[in-house]
Amino acid sequence: MTRRIIHTGDAPKAIGPYSQAVAAGGMVFLSGQVGLDPATGELVRGGLEQEARRAFDNLRAVAGAAGPGLGAAVRVTIYLTDLGQFATANRIMQEYFSEPYPARVTIGVAALPRGAAIEVDCILAS
């Protein structure tokens, strides 16, 4: 099986030993994105809403670099440090996806990289 590595300067550089996305077997697997500003590498300020929008913007940039874009998402995973923010995460996700929505999992976690409140990843059908 051939793998194609996806990278874009429109999303933050990987902060570890991983790729922004990998295409293989007709699928594209996008690594998790937090609310890092790609220009500064710093977490955006303003709380969950701003972080979520930046994380989804980063995810959209990587999905676009992969080719199919977020419209081809078949599964999204959202990690939240506060599940009390579930409704806010839902509302913001709806700004980036339309019906029929992809499958989704939301997981409560104790902590995320760089002190982020939210991380989002997804799988695309290519």
KOLDREN-329186 format. One line per 8 residues: number of its first residue (from 0); their letters; for each residue x, y, z of N, C-alpha, C. Coordinates in nm, 2 decimals, padded with zeros to 4 digits, m for minus. Example, Ala and Ser with C-alpha at 12.3 -4.5 7.8 and 13.67 -1.06 7.14 Angstrom:
REM KOLDREN-329186
0> AS> 01.32,m00.57,00.78,01.23,m00.45,00.78,01.32,m00.33,00.78; 01.28,m00.22,00.71,01.37,m00.11,00.71,01.29,00.00,00.79
END
This chain:
REM KOLDREN-329186
0> MTRRIIHT> 00.09,m00.12,00.00,00.00,00.00,00.00,00.09,00.12,00.00; 00.05,00.22,m00.08,00.13,00.34,m00.09,00.07,00.45,00.01; 00.16,00.52,00.07,00.12,00.63,00.16,00.16,00.76,00.10; 00.08,00.86,00.12,00.11,00.99,00.07,00.10,01.08,00.20; 00.21,01.15,00.23,00.21,01.24,00.34,00.16,01.38,00.30; 00.08,01.44,00.38,00.02,01.57,00.35,00.07,01.67,00.45; 00.11,01.78,00.40,00.16,01.89,00.48,00.11,02.03,00.42; 00.08,02.12,00.51,00.04,02.25,00.46,00.10,02.35,00.56
8> GDAPKAIG> 00.14,02.47,00.51,00.19,02.58,00.60,00.07,02.65,00.66; m00.05,02.62,00.61,m00.17,02.69,00.66,m00.22,02.63,00.79; m00.16,02.53,00.84,m00.19,02.47,00.97,m00.06,02.46,01.05; m00.06,02.45,01.18,00.06,02.45,01.26,00.15,02.32,01.22; 00.28,02.34,01.23,00.37,02.23,01.21,00.34,02.13,01.32; 00.37,02.00,01.29,00.36,01.90,01.39,00.45,01.93,01.51; 00.40,01.91,01.63,00.48,01.93,01.75,00.54,01.80,01.80; 00.55,01.70,01.72,00.60,01.57,01.76,00.64,01.49,01.64
16> PYSQAVAA> 00.67,01.37,01.66,00.71,01.28,01.54,00.59,01.22,01.47; 00.51,01.31,01.40,00.40,01.27,01.32,00.38,01.36,01.21; 00.29,01.32,01.11,00.26,01.40,01.00,00.12,01.47,01.02; 00.10,01.58,00.95,m00.03,01.65,00.96,m00.14,01.55,00.91; m00.11,01.48,00.81,m00.21,01.38,00.76,m00.14,01.28,00.67; m00.20,01.16,00.66,m00.15,01.06,00.58,m00.26,01.00,00.50; m00.24,00.99,00.36,m00.34,00.93,00.28,m00.30,00.78,00.24; m00.39,00.69,00.26,m00.36,00.55,00.23,m00.49,00.47,00.21
24> GGMVFLSG> m00.49,00.38,00.11,m00.60,00.30,00.10,m00.73,00.37,00.08; m00.73,00.48,00.01,m00.86,00.55,m00.02,m00.91,00.63,00.10; m00.83,00.64,00.20,m00.87,00.72,00.32,m00.76,00.82,00.35; m00.80,00.93,00.42,m00.70,01.03,00.46,m00.72,01.04,00.61; m00.61,01.02,00.69,m00.62,01.02,00.83,m00.55,01.15,00.88; m00.63,01.24,00.94,m00.58,01.37,00.98,m00.54,01.37,01.13; m00.42,01.41,01.16,m00.38,01.42,01.30,m00.46,01.52,01.37; m00.46,01.51,01.51,m00.53,01.60,01.59,m00.48,01.74,01.58
32> QVGLDPAT> m00.57,01.84,01.58,m00.54,01.98,01.58,m00.59,02.05,01.70; m00.51,02.13,01.76,m00.56,02.21,01.87,m00.56,02.36,01.82; m00.59,02.45,01.90,m00.61,02.59,01.86,m00.48,02.67,01.85; m00.38,02.61,01.79,m00.25,02.68,01.76,m00.27,02.77,01.64; m00.22,02.89,01.65,m00.21,02.98,01.54,m00.09,02.93,01.45; m00.11,02.90,01.33,00.00,02.85,01.24,00.11,02.95,01.22; 00.08,03.08,01.23,00.18,03.19,01.21,00.27,03.20,01.33; 00.22,03.18,01.45,00.30,03.20,01.57,00.33,03.07,01.65
40> GELVRGGL> 00.26,02.97,01.62,00.28,02.84,01.70,00.22,02.85,01.84; 00.15,02.96,01.87,00.10,02.97,02.01,m00.05,02.94,02.01; m00.10,02.90,02.12,m00.24,02.87,02.14,m00.32,03.01,02.14; m00.42,03.01,02.06,m00.50,03.13,02.06,m00.57,03.16,02.19; m00.59,03.29,02.22,m00.65,03.33,02.35,m00.80,03.35,02.33; m00.88,03.34,02.44,m01.02,03.37,02.43,m01.11,03.26,02.47; m01.05,03.15,02.52,m01.13,03.04,02.56,m01.17,02.94,02.46; m01.26,02.85,02.50,m01.29,02.73,02.41,m01.34,02.77,02.27
48> EQEARRAF> m01.43,02.87,02.26,m01.48,02.91,02.13,m01.37,02.95,02.03; m01.28,03.03,02.08,m01.17,03.07,01.99,m01.08,02.95,01.96; m01.05,02.87,02.06,m00.96,02.76,02.04,m01.03,02.66,01.94; m01.16,02.63,01.96,m01.23,02.54,01.87,m01.23,02.59,01.73; m01.26,02.71,01.71,m01.26,02.77,01.57,m01.12,02.75,01.51; m01.02,02.78,01.58,m00.88,02.77,01.53,m00.85,02.63,01.50; m00.89,02.54,01.59,m00.86,02.39,01.57,m00.93,02.34,01.44; m01.06,02.38,01.43,m01.14,02.34,01.31,m01.08,02.41,01.18
56> DNLRAVAG> m01.03,02.54,01.19,m00.97,02.60,01.08,m00.84,02.52,01.04; m00.76,02.48,01.14,m00.64,02.41,01.11,m00.68,02.27,01.04; m00.78,02.21,01.10,m00.82,02.08,01.04,m00.87,02.10,00.89; m00.95,02.21,00.87,m00.99,02.24,00.73,m00.87,02.26,00.64; m00.77,02.33,00.69,m00.65,02.36,00.60,m00.58,02.23,00.56; m00.57,02.14,00.66,m00.50,02.01,00.63,m00.59,01.93,00.53; m00.72,01.92,00.56,m00.82,01.85,00.47,m00.81,01.91,00.33; m00.80,02.04,00.32,m00.79,02.10,00.19,m00.66,02.06,00.12
64> AAGPGLGA> m00.55,02.06,00.19,m00.42,02.02,00.13,m00.43,01.88,00.09; m00.51,01.79,00.16,m00.52,01.65,00.12,m00.60,01.63,m00.01; m00.68,01.73,m00.04,m00.76,01.73,m00.17,m00.91,01.73,m00.14; m00.97,01.63,m00.07,m01.11,01.63,m00.07,m01.18,01.73,00.02; m01.11,01.79,00.12,m01.17,01.89,00.21,m01.26,01.82,00.31; m01.31,01.91,00.41,m01.39,01.85,00.52,m01.52,01.79,00.47; m01.57,01.82,00.36,m01.69,01.76,00.31,m01.68,01.61,00.29; m01.56,01.56,00.28,m01.54,01.42,00.27,m01.52,01.35,00.40
72> AVRVTIYL> m01.54,01.42,00.51,m01.51,01.36,00.65,m01.61,01.25,00.67; m01.56,01.13,00.72,m01.65,01.02,00.75,m01.65,01.00,00.91; m01.55,01.05,00.97,m01.55,01.04,01.12,m01.47,01.16,01.18; m01.52,01.22,01.28,m01.46,01.33,01.36,m01.45,01.28,01.50; m01.33,01.31,01.56,m01.32,01.29,01.71,m01.28,01.42,01.77; m01.36,01.45,01.88,m01.34,01.57,01.95,m01.29,01.53,02.10; m01.19,01.59,02.14,m01.14,01.57,02.28,m01.16,01.70,02.35; m01.22,01.69,02.47,m01.25,01.81,02.55,m01.20,01.79,02.69
80> TDLGQFAT> m01.14,01.90,02.75,m01.09,01.89,02.88,m01.21,01.92,02.98; m01.32,01.97,02.93,m01.44,02.00,03.01,m01.56,01.96,02.93; m01.62,01.84,02.96,m01.74,01.79,02.89,m01.86,01.88,02.91; m01.85,01.98,03.00,m01.95,02.08,03.02,m01.96,02.17,02.90; m01.85,02.17,02.82,m01.85,02.25,02.70,m01.90,02.18,02.57; m01.96,02.06,02.59,m02.01,01.98,02.48,m02.10,02.06,02.39; m02.20,02.13,02.44,m02.29,02.21,02.35,m02.22,02.31,02.27; m02.12,02.38,02.33,m02.04,02.48,02.26,m01.96,02.41,02.14
88> ANRIMQEY> m01.90,02.30,02.17,m01.83,02.22,02.07,m01.92,02.18,01.96; m02.04,02.13,01.99,m02.14,02.10,01.89,m02.17,02.21,01.80; m02.20,02.33,01.86,m02.24,02.45,01.78,m02.13,02.49,01.69; m02.01,02.49,01.73,m01.90,02.53,01.65,m01.87,02.43,01.54; m01.88,02.30,01.57,m01.87,02.19,01.47,m01.97,02.22,01.35; m02.09,02.26,01.38,m02.19,02.28,01.28,m02.15,02.39,01.19; m02.06,02.48,01.22,m02.01,02.59,01.14,m01.92,02.53,01.03; m01.87,02.41,01.05,m01.77,02.35,00.96,m01.82,02.23,00.88
96> FSEPYPAR> m01.93,02.17,00.92,m01.98,02.05,00.86,m02.13,02.08,00.83; m02.18,02.01,00.73,m02.32,02.02,00.70,m02.38,01.88,00.68; m02.51,01.87,00.68,m02.57,01.74,00.67,m02.54,01.68,00.53; m02.53,01.55,00.52,m02.53,01.46,00.63,m02.39,01.46,00.70; m02.40,01.47,00.83,m02.28,01.49,00.92,m02.20,01.36,00.92; m02.07,01.38,00.94,m01.99,01.26,00.96,m02.02,01.19,01.10; m01.98,01.07,01.11,m01.99,01.01,01.24,m01.89,01.08,01.34; m01.92,01.08,01.47,m01.84,01.16,01.56,m01.83,01.09,01.70
104> VTIGVAAL> m01.72,01.11,01.76,m01.69,01.06,01.90,m01.65,01.19,01.97; m01.70,01.21,02.09,m01.65,01.31,02.18,m01.60,01.25,02.31; m01.48,01.28,02.35,m01.41,01.21,02.46,m01.37,01.32,02.56; m01.40,01.30,02.68,m01.34,01.39,02.79,m01.21,01.34,02.83; m01.11,01.43,02.84,m00.97,01.40,02.87,m00.93,01.49,02.99; m00.82,01.45,03.06,m00.77,01.53,03.17,m00.69,01.64,03.12; m00.62,01.63,03.01,m00.53,01.74,02.96,m00.50,01.71,02.81; m00.46,01.82,02.74,m00.43,01.82,02.60,m00.30,01.89,02.58
112> PRGAAIEV> m00.23,01.87,02.47,m00.10,01.94,02.44,m00.12,02.09,02.45; m00.01,02.15,02.50,00.00,02.30,02.51,m00.11,02.36,02.60; m00.18,02.28,02.68,m00.28,02.33,02.77,m00.41,02.36,02.70; m00.43,02.31,02.58,m00.55,02.33,02.50,m00.67,02.28,02.57; m00.79,02.34,02.54,m00.92,02.29,02.59,m00.99,02.19,02.50; m00.94,02.19,02.37,m01.01,02.11,02.27,m00.90,02.06,02.17; m00.92,01.94,02.12,m00.84,01.89,02.01,m00.94,01.81,01.92; m00.92,01.82,01.79,m01.01,01.76,01.69,m00.93,01.69,01.58
120> DCILAS> m00.97,01.57,01.55,m00.91,01.50,01.44,m01.02,01.44,01.35; m00.98,01.39,01.23,m01.09,01.33,01.15,m01.03,01.24,01.05; m01.11,01.16,00.99,m01.08,01.07,00.88,m01.17,01.11,00.76; m01.10,01.12,00.64,m01.17,01.16,00.52,m01.17,01.04,00.42; m01.28,01.03,00.34,m01.28,00.93,00.23,m01.22,01.01,00.11; m01.12,00.95,00.05,m01.06,01.03,m00.06,m01.11,00.98,m00.20
END
